[in-house]
Amino acid sequence: MKPFILRLAGLSMSVLLLFSCSSEKTAVTTSSDYNYKVDSLLSIMTLEEKVGQLNQYSLGSEFTGPSSKKGQDSIRYQQLISGQVGSVLNLLGAENTRKMQKLVVEETRLGIPLLFAYDVIHGYKTMFPVPLAESSSWNLDLMQKTAAAAAAETAASGVHWTFAPMIDVTVDARWGRVMEGAGEDPFLQSEIAKARINGFQGSDLSSNKTIAATAKHFAGYGYAESGKDYNSVNINNYILHNHILPPFKAAVEAEAASFMNSFNDINGVPATANEYLLQEILRNKWDYNGVVVSDWNSIGELMNHGVSADLKNAAKKAINAGSEIDMEGTAYVQNLVDLVNSGELKESIVDKAVRHVLQLKYELGLFDDPYKYSNIQREKEVVGHESHYQLAEEMAKESIVLLKNENELLPIKNTNNIAVIGPLANDQDTPLGNWRAQAVSNSASSLLDGLKNALPNSNIEYAEGVKLSIGPNNFFEEQLINQDDRSGFKEAIQLAKQSDLVILALGETAYMSGEARSRADIGLPGLQQELLIEIHSVNPNIVLVLMNGRPLSLSWEDENIPAIVEAWHLGQKAGDAIAATLVGDNNPSAKLTMSFPRHLGQIPIYYNHKITGRPSTAPGMVFYSHYTDVVNSPLYPFGYGLSYSEFEYGEIELSANAMNESEEITASIDVKNISNVDGKEIVQLYIQDLVAEETPMVKSLKGFKKVDIKAGETVQVEFKITNDMLSYYKSNGELTLEKGAFHVFIGPHSQVQNYEEIVLK
């Protein structure tokens, strides 16, 4: 390559050498050098070059060679080679990224390397369980490992930066993107955010095995009104500070390299132009020093929101608020230079944004070696490595939630004739889930194959029963659901009649949840429940295996089906993991991180709601907060999940009943495995503030431990109760610790009733 120092005139050799990018081995830049180097580079950049660092395009491999393009492609190519593009998303592969990086480093005046970005949500080529499924494991170490494996594959493919993890707290299962996050609780979401960020970024961001993480979507996206994607968000400040913001604060503490804006508005101001969120909270209160990137064209969408009349005004509002990289919006590259030259925008604001972008490039080591991530040999060795497949199976096993197991129907034992029925039973694609990055279609293990391998001596026969979808099956188009074709019913019913056990695999295909996949009805889609009812009428000995990316409404199923397994979209080794669980080689231990409703009309439903003035009353009375046709509680609450083991909880023991602001209390409980099966139990700590200046929540998760308990063994589980656990955010955003009484709950799920009282003096 030609170092850019050969193409510049009038600049001192010392300054030029400082920023020269070379493919030759150079000394690694240390963090102490970043500010000096960034400031020095900024001093020799033109305004156009600065704005270019804030411009991000989605570009393909066709941009890596000489351009004969017309129209927009030609414009983008010229911008690329003139330093007006700072980052690129969706360009993949060591060869492609090397070519484009070489093009930019050699052709642009300063040779500033590009950032390559991609949505790596739950794996690159090796697919791990979707994030909602992983969160059900409550296994932070394992989640960190899957993120690290995904990062290794991504980095080996020439990509530096992922737009993950999604850490939106979500309480409405109709919203399709619940599959990308960790559910309804801000504490658990915060812990998982830190684990995933640490997995992606490791201990050294300059390592070619790690990638920069993005905390998204900042903020409130998971509270989209009526669960409809891209919709308005109407929340109060208490919810904002106590439910939505804590995971993002945790992301700052974990040193997430970047934040991404959300599409929605908060209190009438779109998040992309929300100075309260981006300046007052993120920059000033939390002292965040990373990059803020828009979501796809969210700057341009300020016009759709009705707060900007044109793209120029949208660019001005967004950059002033603190949105630094314009993803696919063209707002900055078209308008920021004119805004500065006309005096409408201070160049210092542009400089601040560019400084964060350049700093990230230094931290990634791109100025030391712009090609360090683009190694074709390493790509071949790392992507799809067998160890990642093994990790995918381990994670899948830990993510399966046993919802019901009447009369110990599971694990399967002494059963010879098994019918495997359902549109997802022999599906090798659905388990890969949505947001599947570079996974190979139809590469997952199917449930049918998994069962045949796990039960080689059993007679296993299969019938599809019903087709689930009849339309496009991809990310970019709506999926049409079969509402009419029952032609497979007869074969499935006959097979069920002649079998000892029926395993029914039902749920959602991969593209029935995810971005833009909101559903008004979250029951089993299409004709699946009708098939289930027909089969139940001839053989009630049914194990229902659910594959889905969101909580479903399952009241009929819970009332009538003896065994229900929530298997989510479990990734590459889904079928093997589910089969191992059904036959007892894996003892399920996962617990839900989103509540399942009894009825669609209960949504949004979540455990840590506020108490009301009329929470309950005596039987037979009418005037209290309830429905007249369904009980208030969820069908399956947050934190719920069964096991083949049975656990018995003792009484809560406290080291003291009162504490002051400088003290802490130890709360302990004995948990006994009263079965003959070794197992794991997720022991959960909840606290309720009894009296506060602002109405408190009924209880909040404050701690958890996943413990191994052998058959017949008793384990004592301890939690330290600290001031942080007794604090809450007032609506004005102030963290508050108020003296008074608190209830301490320890149990197997959020509906635990036994408690002890403590007092903060």
C-alpha positions in Angstrom: 0.0 0.0 0.0 1.0 3.6 -0.3 1.1 5.4 3.0 -0.9 8.6 2.8 2.1 10.7 3.7 3.3 10.4 0.1 0.1 12.2 -1.1 0.1 15.2 1.2 2.0 18.4 0.8 2.7 21.1 3.3 2.3 18.9 6.4 5.1 18.1 8.8 6.6 14.7 8.6 6.1 14.1 12.3 2.4 14.7 12.0 2.1 12.5 9.0 4.0 9.6 10.4 1.8 9.8 13.5 -1.3 8.7 11.4 0.3 6.7 8.7 -1.6 3.4 8.2 0.7 0.6 7.1 0.2 -3.1 6.5 3.7 -3.6 8.0 3.9 -4.5 11.6 3.9 -1.4 13.8 3.8 -0.6 17.5 0.4 -1.0 19.0 -1.3 2.2 20.0 -2.1 2.4 23.7 -5.2 4.1 25.2 -3.0 6.9 26.7 -2.2 8.0 23.1 -5.7 8.2 21.9 -6.6 11.8 22.8 -3.4 13.2 21.5 -3.6 11.3 18.2 -7.2 12.0 17.7 -6.8 15.7 18.3 -3.8 15.8 16.0 -5.6 14.1 13.2 -8.6 16.3 13.6 -6.4 19.4 13.2 -5.4 18.3 9.7 -8.9 17.2 8.5 -11.1 19.3 6.3 -14.7 19.8 7.3 -15.8 17.5 4.5 -13.5 14.8 5.8 -14.8 15.2 9.3 -18.4 14.9 8.1 -17.4 11.8 6.1 -16.5 10.0 9.3 -20.1 10.5 10.4 -21.5 9.0 7.3 -22.4 5.3 7.2 -23.6 3.4 4.1 -24.7 -0.2 3.5 -22.4 -1.2 0.6 -21.8 -4.5 -1.2 -18.7 -6.1 -2.7 -19.4 -4.4 -6.0 -18.0 -1.2 -4.5 -14.5 -2.7 -4.1 -13.3 -2.2 -7.7 -13.3 0.4 -10.4 -16.7 2.1 -10.7 -18.8 2.1 -13.9 -21.9 2.6 -11.8 -24.7 5.1 -12.5 -26.9 7.2 -10.3 -26.7 6.7 -6.5 -24.1 3.9 -6.7 -21.7 6.2 -8.6 -22.2 9.0 -6.1 -21.5 6.6 -3.2 -18.4 5.2 -4.8 -17.0 8.7 -5.3 -17.8 9.6 -1.7 -16.1 6.4 -0.6 -12.8 7.2 -2.4 -12.9 10.9 -1.4 -13.1 10.2 2.4 -16.8 11.0 2.8 -17.7 7.5 4.2 -16.5 6.6 7.7 -18.1 3.3 8.2 -19.8 0.6 6.2 -22.4 -2.0 7.2 -23.3 -5.3 5.6 -20.0 -5.8 3.7 -18.8 -9.2 4.8 -15.9 -11.5 4.4 -12.1 -11.2 4.9 -11.5 -10.8 1.2 -14.2 -8.1 0.6 -13.4 -6.1 3.6 -9.7 -6.1 2.8 -10.4 -4.9 -0.7 -12.6 -2.0 0.4 -10.3 -1.1 3.2 -7.4 -1.0 0.8 -9.4 1.1 -1.6 -10.1 3.7 1.1 -6.7 3.7 2.7 -4.9 4.2 -0.6 -7.3 6.5 -2.4 -8.4 8.9 0.2 -6.3 11.9 1.2 -5.8 10.8 4.8 -6.2 7.1 4.4 -8.4 6.8 7.6 -9.6 3.2 7.8 -13.2 2.2 7.6 -15.3 0.6 10.3 -17.2 -2.5 9.1 -20.4 -3.2 10.9 -23.0 -5.9 10.9 -26.0 -7.1 12.9 -24.6 -10.1 14.8 -27.5 -10.8 17.2 -27.1 -14.4 18.2 -24.2 -15.7 16.1 -22.4 -15.0 12.9 -22.5 -18.3 11.0 -22.9 -20.6 14.0 -26.4 -19.8 15.4 -26.9 -19.8 19.1 -30.4 -19.6 20.7 -32.2 -16.3 20.1 -31.4 -13.8 22.9 -34.8 -14.3 24.6 -34.1 -18.0 24.8 -30.6 -17.5 26.1 -31.8 -15.1 28.8 -34.1 -17.9 30.1 -30.9 -19.8 31.0 -30.0 -17.1 33.6 -26.5 -18.3 32.9 -24.4 -15.2 32.5 -21.1 -17.0 32.0 -22.5 -19.1 29.2 -24.1 -16.0 27.5 -20.7 -14.3 27.7 -19.2 -17.3 26.0 -21.7 -17.4 23.1 -21.2 -13.6 22.5 -17.4 -14.2 22.5 -17.7 -17.1 20.0 -20.0 -14.9 17.8 -17.4 -12.1 18.0 -14.6 -14.4 17.0 -16.4 -15.5 13.9 -17.4 -12.0 13.0 -13.9 -10.6 13.5 -12.4 -13.4 11.4 -14.8 -12.3 8.6 -13.3 -8.8 8.5 -16.1 -7.1 10.6 -15.2 -4.8 13.6 -18.5 -3.8 15.0 -21.9 -5.4 15.9 -25.2 -3.7 16.5 -25.9 -5.8 19.6 -26.9 -6.5 22.3 -30.5 -5.2 22.2 -31.2 -4.4 25.9 -34.7 -2.9 25.6 -36.9 -4.0 28.5 -40.1 -5.4 26.9 -43.5 -6.1 28.4 -45.6 -6.7 25.4 -45.3 -10.0 23.6 -47.0 -8.7 20.5 -43.9 -6.8 19.7 -41.8 -9.0 17.4 -38.5 -7.8 18.6 -38.9 -9.4 22.1 -36.9 -12.3 20.6 -33.8 -10.0 20.5 -33.7 -9.1 24.1 -33.8 -10.5 27.6 -37.4 -9.8 28.7 -39.3 -7.7 31.1 -37.0 -7.2 34.1 -34.4 -4.3 34.2 -32.1 -5.9 36.7 -31.8 -9.2 34.8 -31.5 -7.3 31.5 -28.7 -5.2 33.0 -26.7 -8.3 34.1 -27.2 -9.9 30.7 -26.2 -6.7 29.0 -22.9 -6.7 30.8 -22.3 -10.3 30.0 -22.9 -9.9 26.3 -20.9 -6.7 26.0 -18.0 -8.4 27.8 -18.3 -11.4 25.5 -18.3 -9.3 22.3 -15.5 -6.9 23.5 -13.4 -9.1 25.7 -10.7 -7.5 27.7 -8.9 -6.0 24.7 -10.9 -4.3 22.0 -7.8 -4.2 19.8 -7.7 -8.0 19.6 -8.7 -9.5 16.3 -10.9 -11.9 18.1 -13.2 -9.2 19.6 -15.6 -6.7 18.2 -17.2 -3.4 19.3 -20.6 -3.8 20.9 -23.6 -1.6 20.6 -26.2 -1.0 23.3 -29.5 -0.5 21.7 -32.1 0.9 21.3 -31.7 4.1 23.4 -34.4 4.4 24.6 -37.9 3.1 25.2 -38.3 1.1 21.9 -39.5 -2.0 23.8 -42.5 0.0 25.0 -43.9 0.6 21.6 -47.6 1.4 22.0 -49.9 -1.7 21.4 -46.8 -3.7 20.6 -46.6 -2.4 17.1 -43.1 -1.9 15.8 -41.9 1.6 15.1 -44.9 3.0 17.0 -45.0 5.9 19.5 -44.0 5.3 23.1 -46.1 6.7 25.9 -44.6 6.2 29.3 -44.1 8.2 32.5 -40.7 9.2 33.8 -40.9 6.6 36.6 -41.0 3.8 34.0 -38.3 5.5 32.1 -35.8 5.7 35.0 -36.7 2.5 36.8 -37.5 0.1 33.9 -36.0 1.4 30.7 -32.7 3.1 31.6 -31.0 0.8 34.1 -29.7 -1.7 31.4 -28.2 1.2 29.4 -26.5 2.5 32.5 -25.1 -1.0 33.0 -23.9 -0.9 29.4 -22.0 2.3 30.1 -20.4 0.7 33.2 -19.4 -2.3 30.9 -17.8 0.2 28.5 -19.9 -0.6 25.5 -18.2 0.9 22.5 -21.3 2.4 21.1 -25.0 3.2 21.6 -27.7 3.1 19.0 -30.8 5.4 19.0 -34.3 4.0 18.9 -36.9 4.8 16.3 -39.6 6.0 18.8 -40.3 9.3 20.5 -40.0 9.9 24.3 -42.2 12.6 25.7 -42.9 13.9 22.3 -39.3 14.1 21.1 -37.8 11.4 18.8 -35.0 9.5 20.5 -32.7 10.4 17.6 -33.0 14.1 18.4 -33.6 13.8 22.1 -31.2 16.0 24.0 -32.5 14.9 27.4 -31.5 11.3 26.6 -28.4 11.8 24.6 -26.9 14.8 26.4 -28.3 15.2 29.9 -28.5 11.5 30.7 -25.9 9.7 28.5 -23.1 12.2 28.2 -23.5 14.4 31.3 -25.0 12.2 34.0 -23.4 8.9 33.0 -20.2 10.4 31.5 -20.3 8.2 28.4 -17.5 8.6 26.0 -18.3 6.2 23.2 -20.0 6.5 19.8 -23.7 7.1 19.2 -25.1 5.8 15.9 -28.5 6.3 14.5 -30.7 3.4 13.6 -31.4 2.9 9.9 -32.3 6.3 8.5 -33.7 7.4 11.9 -32.3 10.8 11.3 -34.2 11.1 8.0 -37.3 9.8 9.8 -37.4 12.9 11.9 -39.4 14.3 9.0 -41.9 11.5 9.2 -42.2 12.1 12.9 -43.3 15.6 12.0 -40.5 17.5 13.9 -38.5 18.5 10.9 -39.7 20.0 7.7 -36.7 18.8 5.6 -33.5 16.7 5.8 -31.3 19.7 6.6 -33.3 20.5 9.7 -33.3 16.8 10.7 -29.5 16.7 10.4 -29.2 19.9 12.5 -31.4 18.5 15.3 -29.8 15.1 15.4 -26.2 16.3 15.5 -27.0 18.9 18.1 -28.8 16.3 20.2 -25.8 14.0 20.1 -26.5 11.5 17.3 -23.0 11.1 15.8 -23.1 8.5 12.9 -25.9 8.8 10.3 -26.8 5.2 9.3 -28.1 5.2 5.7 -29.8 8.6 6.0 -27.5 10.8 3.9 -28.6 13.7 6.2 -25.1 14.5 7.4 -23.1 14.1 4.2 -25.6 16.3 2.4 -26.1 19.0 5.0 -23.5 19.4 7.8 -20.9 21.3 5.7 -23.5 23.8 4.7 -24.9 24.1 8.2 -21.4 24.9 9.6 -20.5 27.3 6.8 -23.7 29.2 7.2 -23.2 29.5 11.0 -26.2 27.4 11.9 -24.0 24.7 13.4 -20.8 24.9 15.4 -17.9 23.0 14.0 -17.0 22.0 17.5 -20.1 19.9 17.7 -19.0 18.0 14.5 -15.5 17.7 16.0 -16.8 16.1 19.2 -18.7 13.5 17.2 -15.7 12.8 14.9 -13.5 12.4 17.9 -15.6 9.5 19.2 -15.5 7.8 15.9 -11.7 8.1 15.5 -11.2 7.0 19.1 -13.1 3.8 18.4 -10.9 3.2 15.3 -7.8 3.6 17.4 -9.2 1.3 20.1 -9.8 -1.4 17.5 -6.3 -1.1 16.4 -7.2 0.0 12.8 -4.6 2.7 12.7 -1.9 0.2 13.6 -3.1 -2.2 11.0 -6.2 -1.5 9.0 -6.2 -5.1 7.6 -5.8 -6.9 10.9 -9.4 -8.3 10.8 -9.3 -9.3 7.1 -7.3 -12.5 7.2 -8.7 -15.2 4.8 -6.9 -18.1 6.4 -8.2 -17.1 9.9 -11.7 -16.8 8.5 -11.5 -20.4 7.2 -10.2 -21.7 10.6 -12.6 -19.8 12.9 -16.0 -19.4 11.2 -18.2 -22.3 12.0 -15.7 -24.0 14.3 -16.8 -27.3 15.8 -16.3 -25.9 19.3 -18.9 -23.2 18.5 -21.4 -25.9 17.5 -20.7 -27.7 20.9 -21.3 -24.4 22.7 -24.5 -23.8 20.7 -25.8 -27.2 21.9 -24.8 -26.5 25.5 -26.6 -23.1 25.4 -29.7 -24.6 23.8 -30.0 -27.2 26.6 -29.8 -24.5 29.2 -32.4 -22.4 27.5 -35.3 -24.9 27.4 -38.1 -24.1 29.8 -40.3 -27.0 31.0 -43.8 -25.3 31.5 -45.8 -28.3 32.4 -45.2 -32.0 33.2 -48.4 -33.7 34.5 -48.0 -37.2 35.9 -44.3 -37.1 35.0 -45.0 -37.8 31.3 -41.4 -36.5 30.7 -38.7 -37.7 30.4 -39.8 -40.3 27.9 -39.4 -43.8 29.2 -40.4 -47.2 28.0 -42.3 -45.8 25.0 -41.8 -47.6 21.7 -44.4 -46.1 19.3 -43.9 -42.4 19.1 -45.7 -40.1 16.7 -43.8 -36.9 15.8 -46.3 -34.4 14.3 -46.3 -30.8 13.4 -45.1 -28.3 10.8 -41.9 -27.6 12.8 -41.0 -31.2 13.7 -38.9 -31.8 10.6 -37.9 -28.1 10.1 -34.2 -27.5 9.9 -34.5 -23.8 9.2 -36.9 -22.4 11.8 -34.6 -23.2 14.8 -32.0 -20.8 13.3 -34.4 -18.0 14.3 -34.6 -14.5 12.9 -31.6 -12.2 12.6 -29.5 -15.2 11.6 -26.6 -13.3 10.1 -24.6 -15.7 7.9 -26.2 -18.9 9.0 -26.7 -21.5 6.2 -30.4 -22.0 5.6 -31.7 -25.4 6.7 -28.6 -26.2 8.6 -30.0 -26.7 12.1 -30.7 -30.1 13.6 -34.4 -30.9 13.5 -36.4 -32.3 16.3 -37.3 -35.4 14.3 -33.6 -36.2 13.6 -32.7 -35.5 17.2 -35.3 -37.9 18.5 -34.3 -40.6 16.1 -30.7 -40.3 17.2 -31.7 -40.2 20.9 -34.1 -43.1 20.7 -32.6 -45.5 18.1 -34.7 -48.5 19.4 -38.1 -46.8 19.3 -40.5 -46.7 16.4 -40.7 -43.1 15.5 -43.1 -42.0 12.7 -43.7 -38.5 11.4 -46.5 -36.6 9.9 -46.5 -32.8 9.1 -50.2 -32.5 10.0 -50.5 -28.9 8.7 -48.5 -26.4 6.8 -47.8 -23.3 8.9 -46.8 -20.8 6.2 -47.7 -20.5 2.5 -46.0 -17.3 1.6 -42.4 -15.8 1.5 -40.1 -17.2 4.1 -37.4 -14.6 4.4 -36.3 -11.5 6.3 -37.6 -8.9 3.8 -41.2 -10.0 3.1 -44.3 -10.7 5.1 -44.9 -14.3 5.9 -48.4 -15.6 4.9 -50.0 -18.0 7.3 -52.0 -21.1 6.2 -55.6 -20.6 7.1 -57.3 -23.1 4.9 -55.3 -26.2 4.0 -56.2 -29.1 6.3 -55.2 -31.8 3.9 -52.6 -33.2 6.3 -55.0 -33.6 9.2 -56.2 -37.1 8.4 -52.7 -38.6 8.2 -51.6 -37.0 11.5 -54.8 -38.0 13.3 -54.4 -41.6 12.2 -50.8 -41.7 13.2 -51.7 -40.3 16.7 -54.4 -43.0 17.1 -51.9 -45.8 16.7 -49.1 -44.3 18.8 -48.3 -44.5 22.5 -47.1 -41.0 22.7 -47.5 -37.9 20.5 -44.9 -35.2 20.3 -46.3 -32.2 18.6 -43.9 -29.4 17.4 -45.9 -26.2 17.0 -45.2 -22.5 17.2 -43.8 -19.8 14.9 -41.5 -20.0 12.0 -38.3 -18.0 12.2 -39.8 -15.0 10.4 -43.0 -14.7 12.5 -41.1 -12.9 15.2 -38.3 -10.3 14.9 -38.2 -6.7 13.5 -41.5 -5.6 12.0 -43.1 -8.9 13.0 -45.6 -7.6 15.5 -48.7 -9.8 15.9 -52.1 -8.8 17.2 -52.9 -12.4 18.2 -50.2 -14.3 19.9 -51.9 -17.7 20.0 -50.6 -20.5 17.9 -50.7 -19.1 14.3 -52.9 -20.6 11.6 -54.5 -24.0 12.0 -52.1 -25.3 14.5 -54.4 -25.2 17.6 -57.2 -26.8 15.5 -54.8 -29.7 14.7 -53.8 -29.9 18.3 -57.4 -30.2 19.4 -58.2 -32.9 16.8 -55.2 -35.0 17.9 -56.0 -34.5 21.6 -59.4 -36.0 20.9 -57.9 -39.3 19.8 -54.8 -39.4 21.9 -54.4 -37.0 24.9 -50.9 -38.5 25.7 -49.2 -35.4 24.2 -45.9 -33.6 24.7 -46.3 -30.1 23.1 -42.9 -28.7 22.0 -43.1 -25.0 21.3 -40.7 -23.2 18.9 -41.3 -19.5 19.0 -39.6 -16.1 19.5 -42.1 -14.6 21.9 -44.4 -15.6 24.7 -47.6 -17.2 23.4 -51.2 -17.3 24.7 -51.6 -20.9 25.8 -54.6 -21.2 28.1 -56.3 -24.1 26.2 -53.0 -25.8 25.9 -52.2 -25.5 29.6 -55.6 -26.8 30.6 -55.6 -29.8 28.3 -52.1 -30.9 27.3 -50.1 -32.8 30.0 -46.6 -31.8 29.1 -45.5 -28.5 27.5 -41.9 -27.6 26.6 -40.9 -24.1 25.6 -38.0 -24.7 23.1 -37.9 -21.2 21.5 -35.7 -20.9 18.4 -32.6 -22.6 19.8 -30.1 -22.3 17.0 -27.7 -24.7 15.3 -28.2 -27.7 17.5 -31.8 -27.2 18.5 -33.1 -30.7 17.6 -30.4 -32.4 19.5 -30.9 -30.3 22.5 -34.6 -30.7 22.6 -34.4 -34.5 22.1 -31.8 -34.8 24.9 -34.2 -32.9 27.2 -37.3 -35.0 26.2 -35.5 -38.3 26.9 -33.9 -37.1 30.1 -30.3 -36.8 29.1 -30.7 -33.1 29.9 -32.6 -31.9 33.0 -34.3 -28.6 32.1 -33.4 -25.7 34.4 -34.4 -22.6 32.5 -36.9 -20.0 33.7 -39.0 -17.5 31.8 -37.8 -13.9 31.5 -41.2 -12.8 30.1 -44.6 -13.5 31.5 -47.0 -15.6 29.5 -50.5 -14.2 29.5 -53.7 -16.2 30.2 -55.5 -14.1 27.6 -54.4 -11.6 25.0 -56.5 -8.9 26.8 -54.0 -8.9 29.7 -51.2 -7.6 27.6 -49.0 -5.8 28.5 -48.4 -8.1 31.5 -45.3 -8.0 33.7 -44.6 -8.9 37.3 -43.0 -5.7 38.6 -46.0 -3.4 38.0 -47.0 -0.7 40.4 -49.4 -1.2 43.2 -52.8 0.5 43.0 -55.2 2.1 45.4 -57.5 -0.9 45.1 -55.2 -3.9 44.4 -57.6 -6.5 45.8 -60.6 -7.0 48.0 -62.7 -9.7 49.7 -64.3 -12.5 47.6 -67.5 -11.4 46.0 -66.7 -7.7 45.9 -66.6 -5.9 42.6 -64.8 -2.6 43.0 -61.1 -3.4 42.7 -58.6 -3.7 39.9 -59.4 -6.8 38.0 -61.1 -8.4 35.0 -64.5 -10.1 35.4 -63.6 -12.9 33.0 -60.0 -13.9 33.8 -57.8 -13.7 36.9 -55.1 -11.1 37.1 -52.1 -13.4 37.3 -50.2 -14.5 34.2 -50.5 -18.1 33.0 -46.7 -18.6 33.5 -45.0 -15.8 35.5 -41.6 -14.2 35.1 -39.0 -16.5 36.7 -41.1 -19.7 36.2 -39.8 -23.0 35.0 -40.0 -26.6 36.0 -37.4 -29.4 36.2 -37.3 -33.1 36.4 -35.9 -32.5 39.9 -38.2 -31.2 42.6 -37.0 -28.5 45.0 -38.3 -27.6 48.4 -37.7 -24.1 49.8 -37.2 -23.6 53.6 -37.8 -20.4 55.5 -35.9 -17.2 54.9 -33.2 -16.4 57.6 -32.0 -12.9 58.1 -28.7 -11.9 59.8 -30.6 -8.9 61.2 -34.0 -7.3 60.9 -32.8 -3.7 60.6 -29.9 -1.9 58.9 -28.6 1.6 58.5 -27.2 3.2 55.3 -23.7 1.9 55.9 -24.8 -1.7 56.7 -26.0 -4.7 54.9 -28.1 -7.8 55.8 -27.5 -11.4 54.8 -30.6 -13.2 53.7 -30.3 -17.0 53.3 -32.6 -19.9 52.5 -32.2 -23.7 52.4 -33.2 -25.3 49.1 -33.5 -29.1 49.1 -33.7 -31.4 46.1 -36.4 -33.8 47.3 -36.2 -35.9 44.1 -33.9 -38.6 42.9 -32.6 -36.5 40.0 -29.6 -34.1 40.2 -30.7 -30.7 39.0 -30.1 -26.9 38.8 -32.4 -24.4 40.4 -32.5 -20.6 39.8 -33.1 -19.1 43.2 -34.5 -15.6 43.0 -34.4 -12.6 45.4 -37.2 -10.0 45.2 -37.7 -6.9 47.4 -40.8 -4.7 47.9 -40.6 -1.2 49.2 -43.7 -0.9 51.4 -44.0 2.9 51.7 -42.2 5.4 49.4 -42.7 9.0 48.2 -43.7 7.7 44.8 -45.9 4.6 44.4 -43.6 1.6 44.5 -43.7 -1.6 42.5 -45.2 -4.8 44.0 -41.7 -6.3 44.0 -38.5 -6.1 42.0 -35.8 -8.7 41.2 -32.6 -7.8 43.0 -30.6 -11.0 42.8 -30.4 -14.6 41.6 -28.2 -17.6 41.8 -28.2 -20.7 39.6 -27.1 -23.6 41.9 -26.5 -27.3 41.3 -28.3 -29.4 43.8 -27.8 -33.2 43.8 -30.6 -35.6 44.6 -31.4 -35.5 48.3 -29.0 -32.6 48.9 -29.8 -29.4 50.7 -28.0 -26.2 49.7 -28.0 -22.9 51.6 -28.2 -19.9 49.2 -27.2 -16.5 50.5 -27.8 -13.0 49.3 -26.4 -9.7 50.6 -29.0 -7.0 50.9 -27.4 -3.6 50.2 -28.6 0.0 50.0 -28.6 -0.2 46.2 -31.3 -2.9 46.4 -33.5 -0.7 48.5 -33.1 2.4 46.3 -35.3 3.6 43.4 -35.3 6.4 40.9 -37.8 9.2 41.4 -39.6 10.5 38.3 -37.1 13.3 38.2 -34.3 10.8 37.7 -32.8 11.1 41.2 -31.6 7.9 42.8 -33.4 7.8 46.2 -32.9 5.8 49.4 -35.8 6.2 51.8 -36.0 4.8 55.3 -38.8 2.4 56.2 -39.9 -1.2 55.9 -39.2 -3.6 53.1 -40.4 -7.1 52.3 -37.7 -9.7 51.2 -38.9 -12.6 49.1 -36.8 -15.6 48.1 -38.2 -18.3 45.9 -38.5 -20.1 42.5 -40.3 -17.4 40.6 -41.8 -13.9 40.8 -45.1 -15.0 42.3 -43.4 -16.2 45.5 -45.5 -15.2 48.5 -43.3 -16.0 51.6 -41.3 -13.1 52.9 -39.5 -11.5 55.8 -39.5 -7.9 56.8 -36.5 -5.6 57.2 -36.3 -2.0 58.2 -33.9 0.6 56.9 -33.2 3.0 59.9 
